[in-house]
Amino acid sequence: MMENKKKISFLVMAIALVMIVLVVWFVIQRNNQNKVTNTTGNSNGQISSSGETINTSTPGTRPRDYRKFDISKEPKREADAEAVKKIAMSFAERFGSFSNHSNYANIEDLNIFMTKNMISWADNYLSDLKKEKSAAGEYYGVITKAVSAEVNNFDSVKGSADVVVTTRRQETKGSVVGAYVTSNLTLKMAKEGGAWKADSASWQQ
């Protein structure tokens, strides 16, 4: 009877030992499979908790883009119509503000903003102003403020544009200050030497 009990106990222990060995072997095999999956699946990236691939490759391992960049094929950056409008408004204020006691120096100061054609015209215009109201006579001056401007016939390729600048002007004769008057200055703008300049100017009441 005792001998049978010993046999049964030995058999139970043997079965338990075999089961433990099988469990340990199964756990080891599963760990090995997980390591292989992580190594092959994330060679160039890792899987985040959200399931998205996170790029962990270094710059040296990324494929290179060998397409050549030709800067000569890029379009040149031209001043747009809005920029031309601002230039014209600034020119109109300075062109329209002067006094005989300053000897109309404002016009000469604007030469760098004029084309060669307009500089020639401005020389004659300046001569007429000095004859009409000389620096030795009674004070005469005008203050001009640009209010708005409209750009027409803008052509960045040809480098030309027409701009009508609406201004408010105030004349002073001696000690008498006049009322503000609205006047339009029509400017023809042209691109010369890579810069937008005034090519002609004419006042309209």
NORUR-V49628 format. One record per pair of residues at least 24 apart in sequence whose ideal C-beta (glycine too) atoms are under 6 Angstrom apart, sorted by the first residue. I is the first residue (numbers start at 1). J is the second residue. D is the distance in Angstrom with one decimal. If there is no record, write none. Layout:
i->I j->J d->D
i->I j->J d->D
//
This chain:
i->78 j->156 d->4.2
i->79 j->196 d->5.7
i->81 j->151 d->4.6
i->81 j->154 d->4.5
i->84 j->161 d->5.2
i->84 j->189 d->5.6
i->84 j->196 d->5.4
i->85 j->149 d->4.7
i->85 j->151 d->5.1
i->87 j->196 d->5.3
i->88 j->149 d->5.6
i->88 j->163 d->3.9
i->88 j->165 d->5.6
i->88 j->187 d->5.0
i->89 j->146 d->4.0
i->89 j->149 d->5.0
i->89 j->165 d->5.6
i->91 j->198 d->5.3
i->92 j->146 d->4.9
i->92 j->165 d->4.1
i->92 j->167 d->5.8
i->92 j->185 d->4.7
i->93 j->144 d->5.4
i->93 j->146 d->4.9
i->96 j->144 d->3.1
i->97 j->143 d->5.4
i->97 j->144 d->4.7
i->98 j->142 d->6.0
i->99 j->141 d->3.3
i->100 j->133 d->4.4
i->100 j->135 d->5.4
i->100 j->140 d->4.8
i->101 j->135 d->5.8
i->101 j->139 d->5.6
i->103 j->135 d->4.9
i->104 j->129 d->5.3
i->113 j->197 d->5.6
i->114 j->197 d->5.7
i->114 j->198 d->5.3
i->115 j->190 d->5.4
i->115 j->192 d->4.9
i->115 j->197 d->4.9
i->115 j->199 d->4.6
i->117 j->199 d->5.9
i->118 j->198 d->5.5
i->118 j->199 d->5.4
i->118 j->200 d->5.9
i->138 j->174 d->5.0
i->139 j->174 d->5.8
i->140 j->173 d->5.6
i->141 j->172 d->4.9
i->142 j->169 d->5.8
i->142 j->171 d->5.3
i->143 j->170 d->4.9
i->144 j->169 d->4.9
i->159 j->190 d->6.0
i->159 j->191 d->2.9
i->160 j->190 d->5.5
i->161 j->189 d->4.5
i->162 j->188 d->5.8
i->163 j->187 d->4.8
i->163 j->189 d->5.8
//
